[in-house]
Every structure is written in C-alpha cells, then in structure tokens.
Amino acid sequence: MTISPAIRRLVRERAQRCCEFCGVSETDTGGLLTIDHYQPISKAGTDHLDNLLYSCTQCNLHKQNYWPQKPTDLFLWNPRFEPASKHFLQLDNGQLHPLTPVGEFTIKRIRLNRLQLIAYRLHKREEAEAVRLLEQYQKLMVVINQLNLHSLRLVDEQAELLLLQQELINLLKGYR
C-alpha cells in the first residue's frame, strides 16, 4: 500500500514534526523525517494510522523491521500508545535509564543513548533552563518596575507632606 500525502501530513503533525522515538525535530535535523511502520509491512503490518510513526532516519535505521517472532520476544515501546515516562527516566547526564524491560530493550535496539542524542537532550535541557531563567528575569523586571513606581509615589507623597509641614511651621510661627 502507498501512504497518501494527507496521511503523511497527519502523521507528521500528530508527532509535532518530531521523531516519536527520540524527540529530534525537523528543525534539529534540517529536513523532513520519515514515516515508519511500528509493525513492519514485512511482518504483516499495515498502513493504518495507528501503525504509523514519525521517525528520524537514525531511529528508523536502528529499529529496522523488528517485530517479535516468539512469545518471549519483547515489543518495542510504542510512542503512539504509551508515554515515554512509563519506560524511561532521563538522568542528569542526559542518558535514558530503563524503567521496564520494554524500555531497556527499546533503548538498546534503537540506541536511544547514542552520544548525539545524549548531547541533544543536554542541549535541550540547557535551552529550557535558559528560557525558564529569562521568564523569571522578566517577572522580576515587572516587580522591580512596580516597586520603582511605588517608590516614586512615596517620594511624591513625602514631598507633599514636607510642604504641608512647612506651611504648618510657618502658621505656628505666625501665632507667636
């Protein structure tokens, strides 16, 4: 079967233009990713929308046409039906740590801890932290501006009070 342009577009948009296995985006790779069959066509898979994934070339290459052949064989993690957090934990060093046998098998099969992906995850974390700090800085600037305006109002009030005080002193001097 041939996948129609409309289905390709739908799969791409559904994945938010990112590899559903590793998270690398079209922007990061500088081009379109591939449509992959979770269950390969060569292993009785179909072009049904639930069987189609958006995948980077490297993840697709490492996955190849894997499909469990025996009841004891593990399935790969299916990003269409389960969150990554069920099977993986991202460590501080950028590596993925398996939480389940499926997670462990997927990490090994698709090589989700390849050096480039670890560097990518660390870079994304740094970018997210920079955005968080910028947003925090912007909020602080708003508070500082509000405090400055409040301080200016207080200075104006103090000046008015000093004028009133001076008038009162002058009036008291006149009563002597």
Helices and strands as residue ranges (DSSP letters): H 5-14, H 26-29, E 34-37, G 41-43, G 49-51, E 52-55, H 57-63, G 84-86, E 88-90, E 96-98, H 101-110, H 115-174
